[in-house]
Amino acid sequence: MRCVIILLLSALCACKAPSKEVYVSEQREIYSEQEVKSSCVGKRINWQFISLDNIYNSDSQAASSLLTRLSVPPKVETNKDTLIINGKQKILFSQHKEIPKSYFMYNTRYYIKDLHNYFIKANKEFSLNIKDSIPYLQIERYLDEENGAFDWEDYTLWQTIPCNGKDLFLIYKKEFVLHYKNPQSGFYSNTEDMHNKSLRAITNKSLLAKSNETLPYDKRIDIKTVKYNLIESKYLKGVSEFLCDTGNKLRYLPLPNKGDIYLILVPMDCGDFDYRFYLLSIKNNTIISNLYVEGIWFEPDSDESKEITSFRIDKNFSIKVKTTFIDSSQKVKTYIIRDDGKIIEK
């Protein structure tokens, strides 16, 4: 009954943001305003952006779009009971806290297990003090007409913003978490340097799929059954020569990373041979090196010059490329991957 009343009141007052109570049952546990012990209210805080996380670690178009647009993350400020985005968009909020299972709506169709797990992990890593309860800001009312420039629905979780006084989280489309820190909490000594590092982390964050392979890697690709991952070419610098007439998307197979260096296998089947693969090394979303590592080559109309190339990567990322000739003789070359991503012969 209470949910029906809340819905009616919301319809009568267009300036009122929909409450989280619309989505949950009478059984949820809500703490009173007096029980909330957070410093999100009452102090002027210019929240410092520190990280962007994808709770699924997925290679999605949403990730591509968000990373492109967030070269500068939204600026967040709280002043008494007002939250301000980018110095313009303002909302009035109230402050609550709730047991985690209730807040994330466990055992309902709205429950997002990966998001819940993210906060469990964050609780351990950042000591957020959210093991027993989730403190959050509830949007009560929009305060100006500038809100059309910022989509609150996209950046909040059921019109709420988790905030414990030290940490604040914008949750984009229930998939990405933008973590902000209160500079007054003393967690970071140089917030400006930390902020710049976070921006670089967003810019350099790779959209390449994570590999399921492990090292040592010593396999051959079956071109009749292989299934490729795809990534839009605009997210990798220097990729145009490897697109092989596939439009603006690169086909690839991910291999294990060497630190921040990504390794992928790319088919080059647009010429005379449909079985040729190049190993690409990628750092900061830029292709650093390429090496032909697998496939068949021969002179047209002649099998006497046939060459079969294969490769192996050991646990130390040493690459051995073996070429077998028509007379069964072999040539083996060994390569290493430098810290700058270049693949060089050893």
Secondary structure, 3 states (H helix, E strand, C coil): CHHHHHHHHHHHCCCECCCHHHCCCCCCCECCHHHCCCCCCCCCEEEEEEEEEECCCCCCHHHHHHHHHCCCCCCEEEECCEEEECCCEEEEEEEEEECHHHHCCCCCCCCCHHHHHHHHHHHHHHCCCCCCCEEEEEEEEECCHHHHHCCHHHHCECCEEEECCCEEEEEECCCEEEEEECHHHCCCCCHHHHHHHHHHHHHHCCCCCCCCCCCCECCCCCCCCCCCEEEEHHHCECCHHHCCCCCCEEEEEEEEEECCEEEEEEECCCCCCCCEEEEEEEECCEEEEEEEEEEEECCCCCCCCCEEEEEEECCCCCEEEEEEECCCCEEEEEEEECCCCCEEEC
